[in-house]
Amino acid sequence: MKKMYITYMCLCINFLHAILHGMSGLESIAIMMGGQEGASVANEAINSTFQSLSSTISTNQNSLQDSITEFTNNMKTLQQNEMTEVQKVFTHASSHMASQQTDQTNYFKKMEQYVFQTISLQQPPEHYLLSKAAHIDELFALGTMFTPQGPLWKNVFGLGNWEFDHITNSFWQMQTVPLQAAQSSSMLEKQYLQAANSIFTEYFIRKSSYEIQCEITIHQIVYPFFVGIMFNKTRWISGNMDSITKCRLYGVYGSSNEKIGTYFAEQYTTKVKNKEKQVEPITLYPLEQIIQQQVTPQETLSSKAFETIQHQPISLIVRIITSPTKLQFKIWPKQEKEPTEFTTIQSSHKGLYLYHSLGFISAGAIAQFKLLKPTDLLFSDEAQKDFTQEVEALLAPPPKTKEKTKS
């Protein structure tokens, strides 16, 4: 192309040179014809080159457009893949958060249920924790019984006549306190009913299962009556009546001479609808369940022995093996041989096993309780000896004073 362009330029220069030096007409015509022919050749070469360049440019443009299109498609695919992965991560995170929230909600419900089972707050706070708190705390502080040095036994309401007998190393309820408030609709009276005829001591143990053994002697009864053992009883909580009554309970209940048996019950809280159709927690106390026959007797006792109880006391040996979810019971007359089998009951409220305080109830009866196990709740020989001396000193008549002789 460069050569053709130079040739064309040379022809033009020669033509101009001929005109300037006065060439003849024929010569000038010849030169012009030669110039036209060279220009035509040059034009064809230029056109051919231009077409080749245009084709190359067009090819390159198509290739560039294809590359842009491929790049755009690749970017869209990459973005879609990245967005899909981001959506997967977000979906997984959302599901995990929802699962955690569900678990937290379920855990909160369990904790709320546990709180209701452990500390029932069905009464307004001002009744439970304000107006009555100081009074109940005072009763608890002043309710310590006179016993040998060792575990502190409490008779919170001071009703009846609970005493410790240092000669037999046993507790006595020497007054028949009637079981008359059983049908009362007042929750406070129901609690008072169960706490008024009982004594207890706070106890703590780390074992997963342990045995309670007690000798109970019933001397006198007035129907209805209940004589039994409280165990897995909650610790004292300031101002809260449930800490006195909340426990597992096993013993002998008789509503009449024809209906005497052994019963087990444990306190729990349920939810019912009140008159306004609002759901509220209601606590069912162990003794209340037994009195209202909401639990079936474990075994029926012969009424003949209780017909002559005024003249011949009844002595029973009770063995209880307690654990979080299972309880085993055995009871038999002291003069008879111990049964080989335990009665086993599954507990529906294993949260009670968090507590281990123990006590005795004697409502509508005069009874004697001699604790045999746990041994770490028994009083030492030295403590009993000191207590004996204290009792004898209290019972001893005052020394006689010498009368002054008149002068």
QUIKA-V77597 format. One record per residue. N is the residue number from 1. RES is the residue in three letters. SS is DSSP state (~ for helix, > for strand, _ for the rest). OMEGA is omega as a letter, one per 20 degrees, with the letter a starting at -180 (none if undefined). Layout:
N;RES;SS;OMEGA + N;RES;SS;OMEGA
This chain:
1;MET;_;a + 2;LYS;~;r + 3;LYS;~;a + 4;MET;~;a + 5;TYR;~;r + 6;ILE;~;r + 7;THR;~;a + 8;TYR;~;a + 9;MET;~;r + 10;CYS;~;r + 11;LEU;~;r + 12;CYS;~;a + 13;ILE;~;r + 14;ASN;~;a + 15;PHE;~;r + 16;LEU;~;r + 17;HIS;~;a + 18;ALA;~;r + 19;ILE;~;a + 20;LEU;~;a + 21;HIS;_;r + 22;GLY;_;r + 23;MET;_;r + 24;SER;_;a + 25;GLY;~;a + 26;LEU;~;a + 27;GLU;~;a + 28;SER;~;a + 29;ILE;~;a + 30;ALA;~;a + 31;ILE;~;a + 32;MET;~;r + 33;MET;~;r + 34;GLY;~;r + 35;GLY;~;a + 36;GLN;~;a + 37;GLU;~;r + 38;GLY;~;r + 39;ALA;~;r + 40;SER;~;r + 41;VAL;~;a + 42;ALA;~;r + 43;ASN;~;r + 44;GLU;~;a + 45;ALA;~;a + 46;ILE;~;r + 47;ASN;~;r + 48;SER;~;r + 49;THR;~;r + 50;PHE;~;r + 51;GLN;~;r + 52;SER;~;r + 53;LEU;~;r + 54;SER;~;r + 55;SER;~;r + 56;THR;~;r + 57;ILE;~;r + 58;SER;~;r + 59;THR;~;r + 60;ASN;~;r + 61;GLN;~;r + 62;ASN;~;r + 63;SER;~;r + 64;LEU;~;r + 65;GLN;~;r + 66;ASP;~;r + 67;SER;~;r + 68;ILE;~;r + 69;THR;~;r + 70;GLU;~;r + 71;PHE;~;r + 72;THR;~;r + 73;ASN;~;r + 74;ASN;~;r + 75;MET;~;r + 76;LYS;~;r + 77;THR;~;r + 78;LEU;~;r + 79;GLN;~;r + 80;GLN;~;r + 81;ASN;~;r + 82;GLU;~;r + 83;MET;~;r + 84;THR;~;r + 85;GLU;~;r + 86;VAL;~;r + 87;GLN;~;r + 88;LYS;~;r + 89;VAL;~;a + 90;PHE;~;r + 91;THR;~;r + 92;HIS;~;r + 93;ALA;~;r + 94;SER;~;r + 95;SER;~;r + 96;HIS;~;r + 97;MET;~;r + 98;ALA;~;r + 99;SER;~;r + 100;GLN;~;r + 101;GLN;~;r + 102;THR;~;r + 103;ASP;~;a + 104;GLN;~;r + 105;THR;~;r + 106;ASN;~;r + 107;TYR;~;r + 108;PHE;~;r + 109;LYS;~;r + 110;LYS;~;r + 111;MET;~;r + 112;GLU;~;r + 113;GLN;~;r + 114;TYR;~;r + 115;VAL;~;r + 116;PHE;~;a + 117;GLN;~;a + 118;THR;~;a + 119;ILE;_;a + 120;SER;_;a + 121;LEU;_;a + 122;GLN;_;r + 123;GLN;_;r + 124;PRO;_;a + 125;PRO;~;a + 126;GLU;~;r + 127;HIS;~;a + 128;TYR;~;a + 129;LEU;~;a + 130;LEU;~;a + 131;SER;~;a + 132;LYS;_;a + 133;ALA;~;a + 134;ALA;~;a + 135;HIS;~;a + 136;ILE;~;r + 137;ASP;~;r + 138;GLU;~;r + 139;LEU;~;a + 140;PHE;~;a + 141;ALA;~;a + 142;LEU;~;a + 143;GLY;_;a + 144;THR;>;a + 145;MET;_;r + 146;PHE;_;a + 147;THR;_;r + 148;PRO;_;r + 149;GLN;_;a + 150;GLY;_;r + 151;PRO;_;a + 152;LEU;_;r + 153;TRP;>;a + 154;LYS;>;r + 155;ASN;_;a + 156;VAL;_;a + 157;PHE;_;r + 158;GLY;_;r + 159;LEU;_;a + 160;GLY;_;a + 161;ASN;_;r + 162;TRP;>;r + 163;GLU;>;r + 164;PHE;>;r + 165;ASP;>;a + 166;HIS;_;a + 167;ILE;_;a + 168;THR;_;a + 169;ASN;_;a + 170;SER;>;r + 171;PHE;>;a + 172;TRP;>;r + 173;GLN;>;a + 174;MET;_;r + 175;GLN;_;r + 176;THR;_;r + 177;VAL;_;a + 178;PRO;_;r + 179;LEU;_;a + 180;GLN;_;a + 181;ALA;~;a + 182;ALA;~;a + 183;GLN;~;a + 184;SER;_;r + 185;SER;_;a + 186;SER;_;r + 187;MET;~;a + 188;LEU;~;r + 189;GLU;~;r + 190;LYS;~;r + 191;GLN;~;a + 192;TYR;~;r + 193;LEU;~;a + 194;GLN;~;a + 195;ALA;~;a + 196;ALA;~;a + 197;ASN;_;a + 198;SER;>;r + 199;ILE;>;a + 200;PHE;>;r + 201;THR;>;r + 202;GLU;_;a + 203;TYR;_;r + 204;PHE;_;r + 205;ILE;_;a + 206;ARG;_;a + 207;LYS;_;r + 208;SER;_;r + 209;SER;>;r + 210;TYR;>;a + 211;GLU;>;r + 212;ILE;>;a + 213;GLN;>;a + 214;CYS;>;r + 215;GLU;>;a + 216;ILE;>;r + 217;THR;>;a + 218;ILE;>;a + 219;HIS;>;a + 220;GLN;>;a + 221;ILE;>;r + 222;VAL;>;a + 223;TYR;>;i + 224;PRO;>;r + 225;PHE;>;r + 226;PHE;>;r + 227;VAL;>;a + 228;GLY;>;a + 229;ILE;>;r + 230;MET;>;r + 231;PHE;>;a + 232;ASN;>;a + 233;LYS;>;a + 234;THR;_;r + 235;ARG;_;r + 236;TRP;_;r + 237;ILE;_;a + 238;SER;_;r + 239;GLY;_;a + 240;ASN;_;a + 241;MET;_;a + 242;ASP;~;a + 243;SER;~;r + 244;ILE;~;a + 245;THR;~;a + 246;LYS;_;a + 247;CYS;_;r + 248;ARG;>;a + 249;LEU;>;r + 250;TYR;>;r + 251;GLY;>;a + 252;VAL;>;r + 253;TYR;>;r + 254;GLY;>;r + 255;SER;>;r + 256;SER;>;a + 257;ASN;_;a + 258;GLU;_;a + 259;LYS;>;r + 260;ILE;>;a + 261;GLY;>;r + 262;THR;>;a + 263;TYR;>;r + 264;PHE;>;r + 265;ALA;>;r + 266;GLU;>;a + 267;GLN;_;r + 268;TYR;>;a + 269;THR;>;r + 270;THR;>;a + 271;LYS;>;r + 272;VAL;>;r + 273;LYS;>;r + 274;ASN;_;a + 275;LYS;_;r + 276;GLU;_;r + 277;LYS;_;r + 278;GLN;_;a + 279;VAL;>;r + 280;GLU;>;r + 281;PRO;>;r + 282;ILE;>;r + 283;THR;>;r + 284;LEU;>;a + 285;TYR;_;a + 286;PRO;~;a + 287;LEU;~;r + 288;GLU;~;r + 289;GLN;~;a + 290;ILE;~;a + 291;ILE;~;a + 292;GLN;_;r + 293;GLN;_;r + 294;GLN;_;r + 295;VAL;_;a + 296;THR;_;r + 297;PRO;_;r + 298;GLN;_;r + 299;GLU;>;r + 300;THR;>;a + 301;LEU;_;a + 302;SER;_;a + 303;SER;_;a + 304;LYS;~;a + 305;ALA;~;a + 306;PHE;~;r + 307;GLU;~;a + 308;THR;_;a + 309;ILE;_;r + 310;GLN;_;a + 311;HIS;_;a + 312;GLN;_;r + 313;PRO;_;r + 314;ILE;>;r + 315;SER;>;a + 316;LEU;>;r + 317;ILE;>;a + 318;VAL;>;r + 319;ARG;>;r + 320;ILE;>;r + 321;ILE;>;a + 322;THR;>;r + 323;SER;>;a + 324;PRO;_;a + 325;THR;_;a + 326;LYS;>;r + 327;LEU;>;r + 328;GLN;>;a + 329;PHE;>;r + 330;LYS;>;r + 331;ILE;>;a + 332;TRP;>;r + 333;PRO;>;a + 334;LYS;_;a + 335;GLN;_;a + 336;GLU;_;a + 337;LYS;_;a + 338;GLU;_;r + 339;PRO;_;a + 340;THR;_;a + 341;GLU;_;r + 342;PHE;_;r + 343;THR;>;a + 344;THR;>;r + 345;ILE;>;r + 346;GLN;>;r + 347;SER;_;r + 348;SER;_;a + 349;HIS;_;a + 350;LYS;~;r + 351;GLY;~;r + 352;LEU;~;a + 353;TYR;~;r + 354;LEU;~;a + 355;TYR;_;a + 356;HIS;_;r + 357;SER;>;a + 358;LEU;>;r + 359;GLY;>;a + 360;PHE;>;r + 361;ILE;>;r + 362;SER;>;a + 363;ALA;>;a + 364;GLY;>;a + 365;ALA;>;r + 366;ILE;>;a + 367;ALA;>;r + 368;GLN;>;a + 369;PHE;>;r + 370;LYS;>;a + 371;LEU;>;r + 372;LEU;>;r + 373;LYS;>;j + 374;PRO;_;a + 375;THR;~;a + 376;ASP;~;r + 377;LEU;~;r + 378;LEU;_;r + 379;PHE;_;r + 380;SER;_;r + 381;ASP;~;a + 382;GLU;~;r + 383;ALA;~;r + 384;GLN;~;r + 385;LYS;~;r + 386;ASP;~;a + 387;PHE;~;r + 388;THR;~;r + 389;GLN;~;r + 390;GLU;~;a + 391;VAL;~;a + 392;GLU;~;r + 393;ALA;~;r + 394;LEU;~;a + 395;LEU;~;a + 396;ALA;_;r + 397;PRO;_;r + 398;PRO;_;r + 399;PRO;_;a + 400;LYS;_;r + 401;THR;_;r + 402;LYS;_;r + 403;GLU;_;r + 404;LYS;_;r + 405;THR;_;r + 406;LYS;_;r + 407;SER;_;none
